[in-house]
Each structure stands twice: as structure tokens, then as C-alpha cells.
Amino acid sequence: MKVKNNLNEIMVERNLSYRQLERMTGVSHTMIHKICMGDTDPTQTTMILIAKGLKMKVIDVFNLEY
């Protein structure tokens, strides 16, 4: 299963760096970068942490492709 995400676009819109998002979510900046680049699929827990940190719904940040 591949996870598409809007994370990079959201970060650009909000002018957030990887390190700023790391502080907001508790997810490492390295993992955030890998998710943005599509190098790795986030776990369910990671998706929830990122969405909560952004004060958004998971579905607004991540979309699952079957």
C-alpha cells in the first residue's frame, strides 16, 4: 500500500521547516523529510502525530492508495 501525502504542500503554505514540524509533532525531521520525498510510508501512529501537530485531519494530510 502506498501513501500519498500533501505534507510538503502544507509545509510550504505554512512556511514550516522540517525542524519546526518536528517540534510540533514529535516526529523526527529525518522521518518527515523521508515522508515528504516519498522514500518511506508513515505508520498509522506517525500519520496521527503529524496531523494532530498540524491541527488537521489525517485524511487531509495523507491519502491511501490501494
PQR file with spaces between the fields and no chain letter, atoms N, CA, C, O and H, PARSE charges and radii, in Angstrom:
ATOM       1  N    MET     1       0.846   -1.171    0.000 -0.4000 1.5000
ATOM       2  CA   MET     1       0.000    0.000    0.000 -0.0000 2.0000
ATOM       3  C    MET     1       0.893    1.236    0.000  0.5500 1.7000
ATOM       4  O    MET     1       1.822    1.331    0.802 -0.5500 1.4000
ATOM       5  N    LYS     2       0.619    2.171   -0.885 -0.4000 1.5000
ATOM       6  CA   LYS     2       1.393    3.395   -0.999 -0.0000 2.0000
ATOM       7  C    LYS     2       0.594    4.550   -0.417  0.5500 1.7000
ATOM       8  O    LYS     2      -0.602    4.680   -0.678 -0.5500 1.4000
ATOM       9  H    LYS     2      -0.136    2.094   -1.536  0.4000 1.0000
ATOM      10  N    VAL     3       1.251    5.377    0.363 -0.4000 1.5000
ATOM      11  CA   VAL     3       0.599    6.532    0.971 -0.0000 2.0000
ATOM      12  C    VAL     3       1.017    7.781    0.212  0.5500 1.7000
ATOM      13  O    VAL     3       2.202    8.113    0.159 -0.5500 1.4000
ATOM      14  H    VAL     3       2.223    5.271    0.575  0.4000 1.0000
ATOM      15  N    LYS     4       0.048    8.473   -0.375 -0.4000 1.5000
ATOM      16  CA   LYS     4       0.319    9.773   -0.971 -0.0000 2.0000
ATOM      17  C    LYS     4       0.042   10.806    0.105  0.5500 1.7000
ATOM      18  O    LYS     4      -0.822   10.614    0.960 -0.5500 1.4000
ATOM      19  H    LYS     4      -0.914    8.203   -0.332  0.4000 1.0000
ATOM      20  N    ASN     5       0.775   11.891    0.056 -0.4000 1.5000
ATOM      21  CA   ASN     5       0.527   12.895    1.086 -0.0000 2.0000
ATOM      22  C    ASN     5       0.630   14.303    0.533  0.5500 1.7000
ATOM      23  O    ASN     5       1.234   14.548   -0.512 -0.5500 1.4000
ATOM      24  H    ASN     5       1.477   12.047   -0.639  0.4000 1.0000
ATOM      25  N    ASN     6       0.030   15.205    1.259 -0.4000 1.5000
ATOM      26  CA   ASN     6       0.051   16.630    0.939 -0.0000 2.0000
ATOM      27  C    ASN     6       0.980   17.374    1.887  0.5500 1.7000
ATOM      28  O    ASN     6       0.922   18.599    1.998 -0.5500 1.4000
ATOM      29  H    ASN     6      -0.460   15.006    2.108  0.4000 1.0000
ATOM      30  N    LEU     7       1.829   16.630    2.562 -0.4000 1.5000
ATOM      31  CA   LEU     7       2.640   17.206    3.632 -0.0000 2.0000
ATOM      32  C    LEU     7       3.552   18.316    3.127  0.5500 1.7000
ATOM      33  O    LEU     7       3.631   19.378    3.745 -0.5500 1.4000
ATOM      34  H    LEU     7       1.877   15.635    2.472  0.4000 1.0000
ATOM      35  N    ASN     8       4.229   18.089    2.033 -0.4000 1.5000
ATOM      36  CA   ASN     8       5.147   19.112    1.520 -0.0000 2.0000
ATOM      37  C    ASN     8       4.400   20.393    1.166  0.5500 1.7000
ATOM      38  O    ASN     8       4.863   21.488    1.484 -0.5500 1.4000
ATOM      39  H    ASN     8       4.165   17.226    1.532  0.4000 1.0000
ATOM      40  N    GLU     9       3.251   20.266    0.513 -0.4000 1.5000
ATOM      41  CA   GLU     9       2.456   21.436    0.148 -0.0000 2.0000
ATOM      42  C    GLU     9       1.974   22.190    1.390  0.5500 1.7000
ATOM      43  O    GLU     9       1.986   23.421    1.418 -0.5500 1.4000
ATOM      44  H    GLU     9       2.874   19.376    0.254  0.4000 1.0000
ATOM      45  N    ILE    10       1.557   21.454    2.401 -0.4000 1.5000
ATOM      46  CA   ILE    10       1.103   22.070    3.650 -0.0000 2.0000
ATOM      47  C    ILE    10       2.251   22.819    4.317  0.5500 1.7000
ATOM      48  O    ILE    10       2.073   23.931    4.814 -0.5500 1.4000
ATOM      49  H    ILE    10       1.547   20.454    2.378  0.4000 1.0000
ATOM      50  N    MET    11       3.425   22.203    4.324 -0.4000 1.5000
ATOM      51  CA   MET    11       4.589   22.846    4.936 -0.0000 2.0000
ATOM      52  C    MET    11       4.954   24.131    4.200  0.5500 1.7000
ATOM      53  O    MET    11       5.296   25.128    4.836 -0.5500 1.4000
ATOM      54  H    MET    11       3.570   21.299    3.921  0.4000 1.0000
ATOM      55  N    VAL    12       4.885   24.124    2.873 -0.4000 1.5000
ATOM      56  CA   VAL    12       5.183   25.327    2.092 -0.0000 2.0000
ATOM      57  C    VAL    12       4.154   26.412    2.377  0.5500 1.7000
ATOM      58  O    VAL    12       4.512   27.570    2.592 -0.5500 1.4000
ATOM      59  H    VAL    12       4.607   23.314    2.356  0.4000 1.0000
ATOM      60  N    GLU    13       2.862   26.038    2.380 -0.4000 1.5000
ATOM      61  CA   GLU    13       1.793   27.005    2.659 -0.0000 2.0000
ATOM      62  C    GLU    13       1.966   27.666    4.019  0.5500 1.7000
ATOM      63  O    GLU    13       1.712   28.860    4.176 -0.5500 1.4000
ATOM      64  H    GLU    13       2.571   25.097    2.206  0.4000 1.0000
ATOM      65  N    ARG    14       2.399   26.883    4.996 -0.4000 1.5000
ATOM      66  CA   ARG    14       2.542   27.397    6.368 -0.0000 2.0000
ATOM      67  C    ARG    14       3.956   27.880    6.674  0.5500 1.7000
ATOM      68  O    ARG    14       4.251   28.304    7.791 -0.5500 1.4000
ATOM      69  H    ARG    14       2.605   25.913    4.868  0.4000 1.0000
ATOM      70  N    ASN    15       4.826   27.810    5.664 -0.4000 1.5000
ATOM      71  CA   ASN    15       6.216   28.246    5.819 -0.0000 2.0000
ATOM      72  C    ASN    15       6.912   27.520    6.976  0.5500 1.7000
ATOM      73  O    ASN    15       7.570   28.143    7.809 -0.5500 1.4000
ATOM      74  H    ASN    15       4.587   27.466    4.757  0.4000 1.0000
ATOM      75  N    LEU    16       6.753   26.193    7.011 -0.4000 1.5000
ATOM      76  CA   LEU    16       7.331   25.365    8.069 -0.0000 2.0000
ATOM      77  C    LEU    16       8.565   24.622    7.560  0.5500 1.7000
ATOM      78  O    LEU    16       8.583   24.116    6.438 -0.5500 1.4000
ATOM      79  H    LEU    16       6.219   25.687    6.335  0.4000 1.0000
ATOM      80  N    SER    17       9.579   24.568    8.391 -0.4000 1.5000
ATOM      81  CA   SER    17      10.757   23.752    8.089 -0.0000 2.0000
ATOM      82  C    SER    17      10.544   22.354    8.678  0.5500 1.7000
ATOM      83  O    SER    17       9.625   22.132    9.466 -0.5500 1.4000
ATOM      84  H    SER    17       9.565   24.979    9.302  0.4000 1.0000
ATOM      85  N    TYR    18      11.402   21.425    8.284 -0.4000 1.5000
ATOM      86  CA   TYR    18      11.328   20.074    8.843 -0.0000 2.0000
ATOM      87  C    TYR    18      11.519   20.111   10.357  0.5500 1.7000
ATOM      88  O    TYR    18      10.827   19.404   11.089 -0.5500 1.4000
ATOM      89  H    TYR    18      12.149   21.605    7.644  0.4000 1.0000
ATOM      90  N    ARG    19      12.445   20.924   10.820 -0.4000 1.5000
ATOM      91  CA   ARG    19      12.702   21.000   12.266 -0.0000 2.0000
ATOM      92  C    ARG    19      11.545   21.639   13.025  0.5500 1.7000
ATOM      93  O    ARG    19      11.251   21.237   14.151 -0.5500 1.4000
ATOM      94  H    ARG    19      13.007   21.499   10.226  0.4000 1.0000
ATOM      95  N    GLN    20      10.885   22.627   12.428 -0.4000 1.5000
ATOM      96  CA   GLN    20       9.720   23.224   13.083 -0.0000 2.0000
ATOM      97  C    GLN    20       8.600   22.200   13.209  0.5500 1.7000
ATOM      98  O    GLN    20       7.950   22.099   14.249 -0.5500 1.4000
ATOM      99  H    GLN    20      11.124   22.954   11.513  0.4000 1.0000
ATOM     100  N    LEU    21       8.380   21.432   12.125 -0.4000 1.5000
ATOM     101  CA   LEU    21       7.341   20.410   12.178 -0.0000 2.0000
ATOM     102  C    LEU    21       7.717   19.311   13.165  0.5500 1.7000
ATOM     103  O    LEU    21       6.843   18.735   13.813 -0.5500 1.4000
ATOM     104  H    LEU    21       8.908   21.514   11.280  0.4000 1.0000
ATOM     105  N    GLU    22       8.997   19.020   13.282 -0.4000 1.5000
ATOM     106  CA   GLU    22       9.463   18.048   14.269 -0.0000 2.0000
ATOM     107  C    GLU    22       9.053   18.486   15.678  0.5500 1.7000
ATOM     108  O    GLU    22       8.558   17.677   16.464 -0.5500 1.4000
ATOM     109  H    GLU    22       9.707   19.488   12.756  0.4000 1.0000
ATOM     110  N    ARG    23       9.260   19.755   15.990 -0.4000 1.5000
ATOM     111  CA   ARG    23       8.897   20.264   17.324 -0.0000 2.0000
ATOM     112  C    ARG    23       7.388   20.233   17.544  0.5500 1.7000
ATOM     113  O    ARG    23       6.929   20.022   18.667 -0.5500 1.4000
ATOM     114  H    ARG    23       9.662   20.412   15.352  0.4000 1.0000
ATOM     115  N    MET    24       6.625   20.438   16.496 -0.4000 1.5000
ATOM     116  CA   MET    24       5.164   20.458   16.609 -0.0000 2.0000
ATOM     117  C    MET    24       4.568   19.054   16.770  0.5500 1.7000
ATOM     118  O    MET    24       3.502   18.891   17.363 -0.5500 1.4000
ATOM     119  H    MET    24       6.997   20.609   15.584  0.4000 1.0000
ATOM     120  N    THR    25       5.267   18.041   16.234 -0.4000 1.5000
ATOM     121  CA   THR    25       4.677   16.702   16.145 -0.0000 2.0000
ATOM     122  C    THR    25       5.368   15.635   16.983  0.5500 1.7000
ATOM     123  O    THR    25       4.748   14.642   17.363 -0.5500 1.4000
ATOM     124  H    THR    25       6.133   18.173   15.752  0.4000 1.0000
ATOM     125  N    GLY    26       6.648   15.837   17.272 -0.4000 1.5000
ATOM     126  CA   GLY    26       7.408   14.797   17.948 -0.0000 2.0000
ATOM     127  C    GLY    26       7.960   13.760   16.985  0.5500 1.7000
ATOM     128  O    GLY    26       8.567   12.778   17.413 -0.5500 1.4000
ATOM     129  H    GLY    26       7.152   16.644   16.963  0.4000 1.0000
ATOM     130  N    VAL    27       7.754   13.967   15.687 -0.4000 1.5000
ATOM     131  CA   VAL    27       8.284   13.071   14.655 -0.0000 2.0000
ATOM     132  C    VAL    27       9.598   13.679   14.171  0.5500 1.7000
ATOM     133  O    VAL    27       9.667   14.879   13.907 -0.5500 1.4000
ATOM     134  H    VAL    27       7.261   14.765   15.340  0.4000 1.0000
ATOM     135  N    SER    28      10.637   12.859   14.054 -0.4000 1.5000
ATOM     136  CA   SER    28      11.956   13.384   13.696 -0.0000 2.0000
ATOM     137  C    SER    28      11.940   14.075   12.340  0.5500 1.7000
ATOM     138  O    SER    28      11.191   13.692   11.441 -0.5500 1.4000
ATOM     139  H    SER    28      10.581   11.884   14.269  0.4000 1.0000
ATOM     140  N    HIS    29      12.775   15.097   12.207 -0.4000 1.5000
ATOM     141  CA   HIS    29      12.850   15.828   10.942 -0.0000 2.0000
ATOM     142  C    HIS    29      13.313   14.919    9.806  0.5500 1.7000
ATOM     143  O    HIS    29      12.931   15.115    8.652 -0.5500 1.4000
ATOM     144  H    HIS    29      13.383   15.409   12.937  0.4000 1.0000
ATOM     145  N    THR    30      14.128   13.936   10.133 -0.4000 1.5000
ATOM     146  CA   THR    30      14.583   12.979    9.124 -0.0000 2.0000
ATOM     147  C    THR    30      13.406   12.162    8.595  0.5500 1.7000
ATOM     148  O    THR    30      13.282   11.967    7.386 -0.5500 1.4000
ATOM     149  H    THR    30      14.438   13.777   11.070  0.4000 1.0000
ATOM     150  N    MET    31      12.555   11.690    9.478 -0.4000 1.5000
ATOM     151  CA   MET    31      11.378   10.923    9.053 -0.0000 2.0000
ATOM     152  C    MET    31      10.422   11.792    8.258  0.5500 1.7000
ATOM     153  O    MET    31       9.865   11.342    7.256 -0.5500 1.4000
ATOM     154  H    MET    31      12.656   11.849   10.461  0.4000 1.0000
ATOM     155  N    ILE    32      10.224   13.030    8.688 -0.4000 1.5000
ATOM     156  CA   ILE    32       9.350   13.949    7.967 -0.0000 2.0000
ATOM     157  C    ILE    32       9.871   14.155    6.542  0.5500 1.7000
ATOM     158  O    ILE    32       9.098   14.137    5.585 -0.5500 1.4000
ATOM     159  H    ILE    32      10.677   13.396    9.502  0.4000 1.0000
ATOM     160  N    HIS    33      11.173   14.348    6.410 -0.4000 1.5000
ATOM     161  CA   HIS    33      11.788   14.523    5.086 -0.0000 2.0000
ATOM     162  C    HIS    33      11.554   13.288    4.219  0.5500 1.7000
ATOM     163  O    HIS    33      11.186   13.413    3.051 -0.5500 1.4000
ATOM     164  H    HIS    33      11.802   14.362    7.187  0.4000 1.0000
ATOM     165  N    LYS    34      11.766   12.102    4.780 -0.4000 1.5000
ATOM     166  CA   LYS    34      11.562   10.859    4.022 -0.0000 2.0000
ATOM     167  C    LYS    34      10.112   10.707    3.578  0.5500 1.7000
ATOM     168  O    LYS    34       9.845   10.243    2.470 -0.5500 1.4000
ATOM     169  H    LYS    34      12.066   12.000    5.729  0.4000 1.0000
ATOM     170  N    ILE    35       9.183   11.094    4.435 -0.4000 1.5000
ATOM     171  CA   ILE    35       7.759   11.018    4.091 -0.0000 2.0000
ATOM     172  C    ILE    35       7.445   12.007    2.967  0.5500 1.7000
ATOM     173  O    ILE    35       6.753   11.659    2.010 -0.5500 1.4000
ATOM     174  H    ILE    35       9.401   11.471    5.336  0.4000 1.0000
ATOM     175  N    CYS    36       7.948   13.229    3.079 -0.4000 1.5000
ATOM     176  CA   CYS    36       7.715   14.250    2.049 -0.0000 2.0000
ATOM     177  C    CYS    36       8.268   13.824    0.691  0.5500 1.7000
ATOM     178  O    CYS    36       7.651   14.078   -0.343 -0.5500 1.4000
ATOM     179  H    CYS    36       8.510   13.512    3.856  0.4000 1.0000
ATOM     180  N    MET    37       9.415   13.185    0.698 -0.4000 1.5000
ATOM     181  CA   MET    37      10.058   12.766   -0.545 -0.0000 2.0000
ATOM     182  C    MET    37       9.482   11.464   -1.097  0.5500 1.7000
ATOM     183  O    MET    37       9.810   11.062   -2.213 -0.5500 1.4000
ATOM     184  H    MET    37       9.916   12.979    1.538  0.4000 1.0000
ATOM     185  N    GLY    38       8.630   10.809   -0.323 -0.4000 1.5000
ATOM     186  CA   GLY    38       8.049    9.545   -0.757 -0.0000 2.0000
ATOM     187  C    GLY    38       8.986    8.364   -0.612  0.5500 1.7000
ATOM     188  O    GLY    38       8.761    7.308   -1.201 -0.5500 1.4000
ATOM     189  H    GLY    38       8.363   11.136    0.584  0.4000 1.0000
ATOM     190  N    ASP    39      10.041    8.542    0.176 -0.4000 1.5000
ATOM     191  CA   ASP    39      11.023    7.478    0.390 -0.0000 2.0000
ATOM     192  C    ASP    39      10.523    6.407    1.354  0.5500 1.7000
ATOM     193  O    ASP    39      11.009    5.276    1.337 -0.5500 1.4000
ATOM     194  H    ASP    39      10.224    9.400    0.655  0.4000 1.0000
ATOM     195  N    THR    40       9.556    6.763    2.192 -0.4000 1.5000
ATOM     196  CA   THR    40       9.010    5.817    3.155 -0.0000 2.0000
ATOM     197  C    THR    40       7.539    6.115    3.395  0.5500 1.7000
ATOM     198  O    THR    40       7.093    7.255    3.263 -0.5500 1.4000
ATOM     199  H    THR    40       9.161    7.682    2.206  0.4000 1.0000
ATOM     200  N    ASP    41       6.805    5.096    3.743 -0.4000 1.5000
ATOM     201  CA   ASP    41       5.403    5.265    4.116 -0.0000 2.0000
ATOM     202  C    ASP    41       5.320    5.394    5.634  0.5500 1.7000
ATOM     203  O    ASP    41       5.910    4.590    6.357 -0.5500 1.4000
ATOM     204  H    ASP    41       7.167    4.170    3.850  0.4000 1.0000
ATOM     205  N    PRO    42       4.599    6.392    6.120 -0.5600 1.5000
ATOM     206  CA   PRO    42       4.482    6.566    7.566  0.2800 2.0000
ATOM     207  C    PRO    42       3.582    5.508    8.190  0.5500 1.7000
ATOM     208  O    PRO    42       2.672    4.987    7.545 -0.5500 1.4000
ATOM     209  N    THR    43       3.848    5.205    9.438 -0.4000 1.5000
ATOM     210  CA   THR    43       2.960    4.317   10.182 -0.0000 2.0000
ATOM     211  C    THR    43       1.695    5.086   10.526  0.5500 1.7000
ATOM     212  O    THR    43       1.634    6.307   10.386 -0.5500 1.4000
ATOM     213  H    THR    43       4.588    5.629    9.961  0.4000 1.0000
ATOM     214  N    GLN    44       0.697    4.357   10.974 -0.4000 1.5000
ATOM     215  CA   GLN    44      -0.555    4.992   11.378 -0.0000 2.0000
ATOM     216  C    GLN    44      -0.304    5.986   12.516  0.5500 1.7000
ATOM     217  O    GLN    44      -0.855    7.086   12.518 -0.5500 1.4000
ATOM     218  H    GLN    44       0.746    3.364   11.088  0.4000 1.0000
ATOM     219  N    THR    45       0.516    5.597   13.462 -0.4000 1.5000
ATOM     220  CA   THR    45       0.838    6.476   14.593 -0.0000 2.0000
ATOM     221  C    THR    45       1.511    7.756   14.113  0.5500 1.7000
ATOM     222  O    THR    45       1.184    8.844   14.588 -0.5500 1.4000
ATOM     223  H    THR    45       0.964    4.703   13.460  0.4000 1.0000
ATOM     224  N    THR    46       2.444    7.635   13.178 -0.4000 1.5000
ATOM     225  CA   THR    46       3.147    8.804   12.654 -0.0000 2.0000
ATOM     226  C    THR    46       2.180    9.727   11.924  0.5500 1.7000
ATOM     227  O    THR    46       2.253   10.947   12.070 -0.5500 1.4000
ATOM     228  H    THR    46       2.710    6.751   12.792  0.4000 1.0000
ATOM     229  N    MET    47       1.276    9.150   11.139 -0.4000 1.5000
ATOM     230  CA   MET    47       0.291    9.974   10.435 -0.0000 2.0000
ATOM     231  C    MET    47      -0.573   10.751   11.429  0.5500 1.7000
ATOM     232  O    MET    47      -0.870   11.926   11.210 -0.5500 1.4000
ATOM     233  H    MET    47       1.216    8.159   11.021  0.4000 1.0000
ATOM     234  N    ILE    48      -0.970   10.108   12.500 -0.4000 1.5000
ATOM     235  CA   ILE    48      -1.797   10.766   13.518 -0.0000 2.0000
ATOM     236  C    ILE    48      -1.020   11.882   14.209  0.5500 1.7000
ATOM     237  O    ILE    48      -1.551   12.975   14.402 -0.5500 1.4000
ATOM     238  H    ILE    48      -0.729    9.154   12.678  0.4000 1.0000
ATOM     239  N    LEU    49       0.220   11.621   14.581 -0.4000 1.5000
ATOM     240  CA   LEU    49       1.045   12.645   15.234 -0.0000 2.0000
ATOM     241  C    LEU    49       1.216   13.873   14.347  0.5500 1.7000
ATOM     242  O    LEU    49       1.108   15.006   14.815 -0.5500 1.4000
ATOM     243  H    LEU    49       0.651   10.733   14.425  0.4000 1.0000
ATOM     244  N    ILE    50       1.482   13.641   13.069 -0.4000 1.5000
ATOM     245  CA   ILE    50       1.677   14.762   12.142 -0.0000 2.0000
ATOM     246  C    ILE    50       0.381   15.540   11.971  0.5500 1.7000
ATOM     247  O    ILE    50       0.386   16.769   12.034 -0.5500 1.4000
ATOM     248  H    ILE    50       1.570   12.720   12.689  0.4000 1.0000
ATOM     249  N    ALA    51      -0.718   14.847   11.756 -0.4000 1.5000
ATOM     250  CA   ALA    51      -1.998   15.530   11.582 -0.0000 2.0000
ATOM     251  C    ALA    51      -2.378   16.332   12.827  0.5500 1.7000
ATOM     252  O    ALA    51      -2.827   17.472   12.716 -0.5500 1.4000
ATOM     253  H    ALA    51      -0.722   13.848   11.704  0.4000 1.0000
ATOM     254  N    LYS    52      -2.200   15.742   14.008 -0.4000 1.5000
ATOM     255  CA   LYS    52      -2.505   16.460   15.256 -0.0000 2.0000
ATOM     256  C    LYS    52      -1.629   17.695   15.397  0.5500 1.7000
ATOM     257  O    LYS    52      -2.113   18.765   15.765 -0.5500 1.4000
ATOM     258  H    LYS    52      -1.835   14.816   14.098  0.4000 1.0000
ATOM     259  N    GLY    53      -0.343   17.549   15.104 -0.4000 1.5000
ATOM     260  CA   GLY    53       0.577   18.680   15.206 -0.0000 2.0000
ATOM     261  C    GLY    53       0.194   19.819   14.269  0.5500 1.7000
ATOM     262  O    GLY    53       0.393   20.990   14.590 -0.5500 1.4000
ATOM     263  H    GLY    53       0.050   16.680   14.804  0.4000 1.0000
ATOM     264  N    LEU    54      -0.356   19.471   13.111 -0.4000 1.5000
ATOM     265  CA   LEU    54      -0.795   20.471   12.142 -0.0000 2.0000
ATOM     266  C    LEU    54      -2.223   20.952   12.406  0.5500 1.7000
ATOM     267  O    LEU    54      -2.714   21.861   11.737 -0.5500 1.4000
ATOM     268  H    LEU    54      -0.518   18.520   12.850  0.4000 1.0000
ATOM     269  N    LYS    55      -2.884   20.331   13.391 -0.4000 1.5000
ATOM     270  CA   LYS    55      -4.288   20.633   13.716 -0.0000 2.0000
ATOM     271  C    LYS    55      -5.178   20.392   12.493  0.5500 1.7000
ATOM     272  O    LYS    55      -6.023   21.212   12.132 -0.5500 1.4000
ATOM     273  H    LYS    55      -2.485   19.592   13.935  0.4000 1.0000
ATOM     274  N    MET    56      -4.948   19.227   11.874 -0.4000 1.5000
ATOM     275  CA   MET    56      -5.709   18.823   10.699 -0.0000 2.0000
ATOM     276  C    MET    56      -6.183   17.390   10.877  0.5500 1.7000
ATOM     277  O    MET    56      -5.751   16.695   11.797 -0.5500 1.4000
ATOM     278  H    MET    56      -4.263   18.562   12.168  0.4000 1.0000
ATOM     279  N    LYS    57      -7.064   16.953   10.004 -0.4000 1.5000
ATOM     280  CA   LYS    57      -7.489   15.564    9.979 -0.0000 2.0000
ATOM     281  C    LYS    57      -6.460   14.764    9.187  0.5500 1.7000
ATOM     282  O    LYS    57      -5.856   15.273    8.243 -0.5500 1.4000
ATOM     283  H    LYS    57      -7.415   17.517    9.257  0.4000 1.0000
ATOM     284  N    VAL    58      -6.266   13.507    9.580 -0.4000 1.5000
ATOM     285  CA   VAL    58      -5.316   12.634    8.894 -0.0000 2.0000
ATOM     286  C    VAL    58      -5.629   12.576    7.404  0.5500 1.7000
ATOM     287  O    VAL    58      -4.720   12.647    6.576 -0.5500 1.4000
ATOM     288  H    VAL    58      -6.756   13.093   10.347  0.4000 1.0000
ATOM     289  N    ILE    59      -6.892   12.450    7.063 -0.4000 1.5000
ATOM     290  CA   ILE    59      -7.286   12.316    5.658 -0.0000 2.0000
ATOM     291  C    ILE    59      -6.958   13.568    4.838  0.5500 1.7000
ATOM     292  O    ILE    59      -6.820   13.486    3.617 -0.5500 1.4000
ATOM     293  H    ILE    59      -7.629   12.392    7.735  0.4000 1.0000
ATOM     294  N    ASP    60      -6.831   14.725    5.497 -0.4000 1.5000
ATOM     295  CA   ASP    60      -6.473   15.949    4.791 -0.0000 2.0000
ATOM     296  C    ASP    60      -4.968   16.043    4.518  0.5500 1.7000
ATOM     297  O    ASP    60      -4.526   16.844    3.694 -0.5500 1.4000
ATOM     298  H    ASP    60      -6.943   14.792    6.489  0.4000 1.0000
ATOM     299  N    VAL    61      -4.201   15.225    5.211 -0.4000 1.5000
ATOM     300  CA   VAL    61      -2.748   15.219    5.023 -0.0000 2.0000
ATOM     301  C    VAL    61      -2.307   14.002    4.214  0.5500 1.7000
ATOM     302  O    VAL    61      -1.436   14.105    3.350 -0.5500 1.4000
ATOM     303  H    VAL    61      -4.561   14.575    5.880  0.4000 1.0000
ATOM     304  N    PHE    62      -2.912   12.852    4.500 -0.4000 1.5000
ATOM     305  CA   PHE    62      -2.493   11.595    3.878 -0.0000 2.0000
ATOM     306  C    PHE    62      -3.657   10.914    3.170  0.5500 1.7000
ATOM     307  O    PHE    62      -4.788   10.927    3.655 -0.5500 1.4000
ATOM     308  H    PHE    62      -3.619   12.769    5.202  0.4000 1.0000
ATOM     309  N    ASN    63      -3.364   10.319    2.014 -0.4000 1.5000
ATOM     310  CA   ASN    63      -4.355    9.553    1.259 -0.0000 2.0000
ATOM     311  C    ASN    63      -3.769    8.191    0.935  0.5500 1.7000
ATOM     312  O    ASN    63      -2.666    8.104    0.397 -0.5500 1.4000
ATOM     313  H    ASN    63      -2.445   10.309    1.620  0.4000 1.0000
ATOM     314  N    LEU    64      -4.490    7.134    1.254 -0.4000 1.5000
ATOM     315  CA   LEU    64      -4.019    5.787    0.975 -0.0000 2.0000
ATOM     316  C    LEU    64      -4.426    5.370   -0.425  0.5500 1.7000
ATOM     317  O    LEU    64      -5.565    5.586   -0.839 -0.5500 1.4000
ATOM     318  H    LEU    64      -5.387    7.205    1.691  0.4000 1.0000
ATOM     319  N    GLU    65      -3.488    4.766   -1.158 -0.4000 1.5000
ATOM     320  CA   GLU    65      -3.777    4.207   -2.478 -0.0000 2.0000
ATOM     321  C    GLU    65      -3.709    2.700   -2.360  0.5500 1.7000
ATOM     322  O    GLU    65      -2.732    2.156   -1.845 -0.5500 1.4000
ATOM     323  H    GLU    65      -2.563    4.590   -0.821  0.4000 1.0000
ATOM     324  N    TYR    66      -4.725    2.035   -2.826 -0.4000 1.5000
ATOM     325  CA   TYR    66      -4.752    0.578   -2.778 -0.0000 2.0000
ATOM     326  C    TYR    66      -4.381    0.014   -4.116  0.5500 1.7000
ATOM     327  O    TYR    66      -4.345   -1.205   -4.285 -0.5500 1.4000
ATOM     328  H    TYR    66      -5.519    2.477   -3.243  0.4000 1.0000
